[in-house]
Amino acid sequence: MYNMSVKQRTVKLNLTTCPANLKRDGYALFACLNEDNKIAIGAKDKWYPKGIYRLAGGGIHKGEDPHDAGIRELEEEFQIKLTKEEFPQLVEVIVDAHTGEGDFKESFYIFTSNINSKDAIASDDIEAIAYLTKEEYNDLNKNFVSICVKDGNPNKSQDEWRDYATLFSTIQTIVGEELEAAGLW
């Protein structure tokens, strides 16, 4: 178990469109490290552009505790069941976004744990689990926007992909910083 106090980090974003992720009752994501100290992230090849992965997780149900949502999402997407003690919250990223559709404020609760790669099985809407070194993860976040805009799903506009990529590269960059600050990475 990690000994860390939960931080809140607020980011302000100016977006042309409003990603659906900003229109929920909160979002629970997980940043799990495997036995090789690589971060486990989800791939959705039918949805994401080639080479794009993101922290797995999903929306918090109305009235659901964020920690319970994180545990539920981990079980749904990686088929791993942990207790709250085994799955502490790393950081809450509060996104304050000004978009073409109005202003939105959303909390993204990030949880962390060590997992064994053999125990993690992609399920629900995750098609595969990628394990990235810290350097690979940082490179992904630096290139997230250009990859999404260049190779995005044709069902979304370039503005939609750029805004989605801006949102998640920002969150994922903060998660990497917090993993490092907590001495986990």
Buried (B, 14 or more C-beta within 10 A) or exposed (E): EBEBEEBEBEBEBEBBBBBEBBEBBBBBBBBBBBEEEBBBBBBBEEEBBEBBBBBBBBBBBEEBBBBEBBBBBBBBBBBBEBEEEBBBBBBBBBBEBEBEEEEBEBBBBBBBBEBEEEEBEBEBEBBEBBBBEBEBBBEBBEBBBEBBBEEBEEEBEEEBBBBBBBBBBBBBBBBBBBBEEBEBB
